[in-house]
Structures are given as structure tokens and as C-alpha cells.
Amino acid sequence: MFFASDNSGPVHPEVMQALAEANQGYAMAYGADALMNEVRDHIRGIFDAPGAAVYLVATGTAANSLALATLSNPWETIFCSPVAHIHEDECNAPEFYTGAKLTLVPGGDKMTPEALRGAIAAEETRGVHGPQRGPVSITQVTERGSVYSLDELRALCGVAKEYGLPVHMDGARFANALVALGCSPAEMTWQAGVDAVSFGGTKNGCMGVEAVIFFDESKAWEFELRRKRGAHLFSKHRYLSAQMAAYLRHDLWLHSARRANANCARLVEGLRAAGAEFLHEPQANIVFASFPRSTHKRLHAAGAVYHLWGAELDGEDENEALPCRLVCDWSIGADQIDEFLSLLT
């Protein structure tokens, strides 16, 4: 019963097989391997973007930070949600790589066009003494498990374009959002106004690979330089390429995301039936729910692994409702979910 994170699950067997096959003989280094050509062509195809620049790195932090560094200048500020991953969970790596600051747009897990417009308008008001306006970064799926609709994405990108600002999408859970919306990759990115996307694989069955996609080819060379200077250009790049190639072949990335989302839906249905309260409406593969301390203790004693959210298991009030975060990946079986649910009551 492991619901701590979709980072914690196993690598998909098809990805492991691809790594084993890539481990035969020799291949050119630093992204000149044949598999990378396959990856580049495949990503351009699924995004309907034949001119897109496509690169691979090993971590989501590198993908986000290097992409934002390519889209911004050190004297600018990057606009994001207060609970964006680039703010909460990357140890100031975006600031380190960009030299810029983050401006947190007031609100909840999702930015609104009105709040974004207000945050942007408040900058560039002090001339040379203040930060200049920089990129907008959107997390899709959000860190609280919600998904921006296509209309919401278009509206946010529209505000950014009013000010001539580029838009970055943190897509660590890109596939989960895509299958939740039932749209195409193009509709969720460049057709909505997104300029660059971090296309995640690690949370959805890969060992450790993320793609960075620029829909404006003019950014390609700068990104290559930043990736090398930032120590994220792999020498034995074929092992990144092999993962992403397997991830894309036969739509494994979509199948894995559909399974993760379906696992989450099964979990949510059982939580609702048991009377759990939800802090946020689950839309993909992350749940924030609240139920009594006594129930949490019973689950932990039985071996369930998940994170309490700003709460402590120890306490005198057994009936106190404690919030928690539960995450489903592709590998969680129905038996784990059903065992977890059986312990709720």
C-alpha cells in the first residue's frame, strides 16, 4: 500500500528492456545517438510541431530550471503559483540557473488571469531599480492535483502575451493532465500559447528522463549551451534516449497515465464512500484527503505508506481529522487500493 509518490514506483518493464537493448555495443555520445533522432521525430509528431527543438535531461529540476533560464534574463522575475513546484520543491534551483527571482501570483493552486495580470502589472514600475517582467510558469498537473482546463490555459497565456512574455509549462505529470482533459499535446501547449514545456517521464514509468521542448527553434542553441554549462549534458546520452524512446513507443506514456489516473479514481471512490473529506477536488493521480487520526494510525500500523499533510500522527484526539496526500502511479494494483480502503472503516 504505497501511495507516497509517483516517484517511488518501479520502472516500467518496457523501459527496462529498452535500456538493456541500448546497452549493447557502442553509440555516439552527448545526444548524437540514433535513438535520440527517433525521440526527436516522435515528439515533434505527437506535438504536431515539426520545427520544435527537443532535448533530454535526467531530472525535472534540471528541465524546469534550464528551460526557464533560456526564457529569462537575470534582471527579470518569473511569475508562478505560490504552490508551484519551482517554488516549493526545487531548493531555489530556478533562481540559481536563471539569476532571476520568482514572483508568487496570489491565489490557490491555480493562477487566475486576473491575479496574473495584477502581478505582472505591478512589476516594471520602478525603472532600473526593480525587476523586469519575465516568463510565466504554469504547473500542469498542479501540486495540489488539479488540472488547468484548455480555456484556463488559453486565458493565462493570453495575459502573458499581452505583455510580450513567454510561457513555460512544468509538465512533470504532463501525461496525467493530458488524459484527464482528453485533448492533444498541441492543444495543451503551443496552440494555447505555451512556448516551452518540461515533458515528464520519471513520474510515469521511466527511470529518470525528462524532455525539454521549445516550440521556438531560436532558443535551441542557447539551451544547448546552458545544459552543458549547467552540467546536465549526459555523455552516455543513449540511456536517456532509450528511456524516452520506449516511453513514447506504442503510446506507453498514455497507457501508464491512464492507469495511474484510473487507480486514483478507484481510490477516490472508496474514500468518498468512507466519508473522507477532500481538500482539493482530485482530477488526475493525486489526492488530498482528510480522515480521523485513529484511521491514519490503523493504516500506518498495517503498512500503508503516504504523507500526512501538515499534521502529526501522534496526538490525543483520535477523532481529529488529519489531512494527507496520496499519489497513485501506473504500477499500483487494485489489491493495494482495496486493502487500503478496507482499513478506512
Residue pairs with C-beta under 8 A, 6 or more apart in sequence:
1 299
1 302
1 303
1 304
1 305
1 336
1 339
1 340
2 8
2 9
2 305
2 306
2 332
2 336
3 267
3 304
3 305
3 306
3 326
3 327
3 328
3 332
3 340
4 305
4 306
4 307
4 327
5 203
5 307
5 327
6 173
6 203
6 204
6 260
6 285
6 327
6 328
6 329
7 202
7 203
8 329
9 205
9 329
9 330
9 331
9 332
10 331
11 205
11 206
11 207
12 205
12 206
12 246
12 247
12 252
12 256
12 330
12 331
14 246
14 249
14 250
14 252
15 205
15 206
15 207
15 242
15 243
15 246
15 247
15 252
16 207
17 246
18 242
18 243
18 245
18 246
19 207
19 239
19 242
19 243
19 246
21 242
22 35
22 238
22 239
22 241
22 242
23 239
27 33
27 34
27 35
27 238
28 34
29 235
29 236
29 237
30 233
30 234
30 235
30 237
31 55
31 56
31 233
31 234
31 237
31 241
32 237
33 237
33 238
33 241
35 238
35 241
35 242
35 245
36 56
36 237
36 238
36 241
38 241
38 245
39 54
39 56
39 211
39 241
39 244
39 245
39 248
40 54
42 245
42 248
42 249
43 52
43 54
43 199
43 211
43 213
43 248
44 50
44 51
44 52
44 54
46 185
46 248
47 185
47 186
47 189
47 190
47 213
47 215
48 184
48 185
48 186
49 186
49 190
49 213
49 215
51 215
51 217
52 213
52 214
52 215
52 217
53 213
53 214
53 216
53 217
53 219
53 220
53 223
54 211
54 212
54 213
55 211
55 212
55 213
55 223
55 224
55 227
56 209
56 210
56 211
56 212
56 234
56 237
56 240
56 241
56 244
57 63
57 66
57 209
57 210
57 212
57 227
57 232
57 234
57 240
58 208
58 209
58 210
58 232
58 234
58 240
59 202
59 208
59 210
59 232
60 85
60 170
60 172
60 198
60 200
60 202
60 203
60 210
61 90
61 91
61 93
62 93
62 210
62 227
62 230
62 232
63 198
63 199
63 200
63 210
63 211
63 212
64 85
64 86
64 90
64 93
64 94
64 137
64 168
64 170
64 198
65 86
65 90
65 93
65 94
65 96
65 97
65 98
65 230
66 97
66 212
66 223
66 226
66 227
66 230
66 232
67 168
67 196
67 197
67 198
67 212
67 214
67 223
68 78
68 86
68 94
68 97
68 98
68 100
68 135
68 137
68 168
69 94
69 97
69 98
69 99
69 226
69 230
70 196
70 214
70 219
70 222
70 223
70 226
71 134
71 135
71 166
71 168
71 195
71 196
71 219
72 78
72 98
72 100
72 134
72 135
73 99
73 100
73 132
73 134
74 98
74 99
74 100
75 99
75 100
75 131
75 132
76 98
76 100
76 131
76 132
76 133
76 134
76 135
77 100
77 101
77 102
77 103
77 123
77 131
77 132
77 133
77 134
78 86
78 94
78 98
78 100
78 101
78 102
78 103
78 134
78 135
78 136
78 137
79 102
79 103
79 105
79 111
79 116
79 119
79 120
79 133
79 134
79 135
79 136
79 137
79 165
80 86
80 87
80 102
80 103
80 104
80 105
80 111
80 136
80 137
80 138
80 139
81 87
81 104
81 105
81 107
81 108
81 109
81 110
81 111
81 139
81 142
81 143
82 104
82 105
82 106
82 107
83 108
83 109
83 142
83 143
83 144
84 104
84 137
84 139
84 143
84 170
85 139
85 143
85 170
85 172
86 93
86 94
86 102
86 137
86 139
86 170
87 102
87 104
88 143
89 143
94 100
94 102
95 101
95 102
97 226
97 230
100 131
100 134
101 131
103 119
103 123
103 131
105 111
105 115
105 116
105 119
106 115
106 118
106 119
107 115
108 144
109 142
109 143
109 144
109 146
109 280
110 142
110 146
110 148
110 152
111 138
111 156
113 155
113 156
113 158
113 159
116 136
116 156
116 159
116 160
117 159
117 162
120 133
120 136
120 159
120 160
120 163
120 165
123 130
123 131
123 132
123 133
124 130
124 131
124 132
124 133
133 163
133 165
134 165
135 160
135 165
135 166
135 167
135 168
135 195
136 156
136 157
136 159
136 160
136 165
136 166
136 167
136 168
137 167
137 168
137 169
137 170
138 148
138 153
138 156
138 167
138 168
138 169
138 170
138 194
139 169
139 170
139 172
140 147
140 148
140 153
140 169
140 170
140 171
140 173
140 174
140 177
140 188
141 147
141 172
141 173
141 176
141 177
141 180
141 283
141 284
141 285
141 286
142 148
144 279
144 280
144 286
144 288
145 280
145 281
145 282
145 283
145 284
145 285
145 286
145 287
145 288
146 280
146 281
146 283
146 284
147 177
147 180
147 181
147 283
147 284
148 156
148 177
149 181
150 181
150 183
150 187
150 188
150 192
153 188
153 192
153 193
153 194
154 192
154 193
156 167
156 193
157 167
157 192
157 193
157 194
158 193
160 166
160 167
160 193
161 193
166 195
166 196
167 193
167 194
167 195
167 196
168 194
168 195
168 196
168 197
168 198
169 188
169 189
169 194
169 196
169 197
169 198
170 198
171 177
171 197
171 198
171 199
171 200
172 198
172 200
172 202
172 203
172 210
173 200
173 203
173 204
173 257
173 284
173 285
173 286
174 185
174 188
174 197
174 198
174 199
174 200
175 200
175 204
175 253
175 254
175 256
175 257
176 204
176 257
176 260
176 261
176 284
176 285
177 188
177 284
178 184
178 185
178 188
178 254
178 257
179 254
179 257
179 258
179 261
180 261
180 283
180 284
181 188
188 194
189 197
189 213
189 215
190 215
194 215
195 214
195 215
195 216
196 212
196 213
196 214
196 215
196 216
196 219
197 212
197 213
198 210
198 211
198 212
199 210
199 211
199 212
199 213
200 210
201 209
201 210
201 211
201 243
201 244
201 247
201 253
202 208
202 209
202 210
203 329
204 247
204 253
204 256
204 257
204 260
204 329
204 330
205 247
205 252
205 253
205 256
205 329
205 330
205 331
206 243
206 244
206 247
207 243
208 243
209 240
209 243
209 244
209 247
211 244
212 223
214 220
214 223
224 233
227 233
234 240
246 252
247 253
255 330
256 329
256 330
257 285
257 330
259 330
260 284
260 285
260 328
260 329
260 330
260 332
261 284
261 285
261 328
263 285
263 328
263 329
263 330
263 332
263 334
263 337
264 282
264 284
264 285
264 286
264 287
264 328
265 282
266 334
266 337
267 287
267 326
267 328
267 337
267 340
267 341
268 278
268 282
268 287
270 337
270 338
270 340
270 341
270 344
271 278
271 287
271 289
271 291
271 341
271 344
273 341
274 291
274 341
274 344
274 345
275 291
276 289
276 290
276 291
276 344
277 289
277 290
277 291
277 321
278 287
278 288
278 289
278 290
279 288
279 289
279 290
279 309
279 323
280 288
282 288
285 327
285 328
285 329
286 325
286 326
286 327
286 328
287 325
287 326
287 327
287 328
288 309
288 323
288 324
288 325
288 326
289 323
289 324
289 326
290 321
290 322
290 323
290 324
291 321
291 322
291 324
291 344
292 318
292 319
292 320
292 321
292 322
293 313
293 315
293 317
293 318
293 319
293 320
293 321
293 322
294 318
294 319
295 343
295 344
296 308
296 313
296 322
296 324
297 313
297 318
298 343
299 306
299 340
299 343
299 344
300 313
302 339
302 343
304 340
304 343
306 324
306 325
306 326
306 327
307 324
307 325
308 322
308 323
308 324
309 323
309 324
309 325
310 323
311 322
311 323
311 324
312 322
313 322
328 337
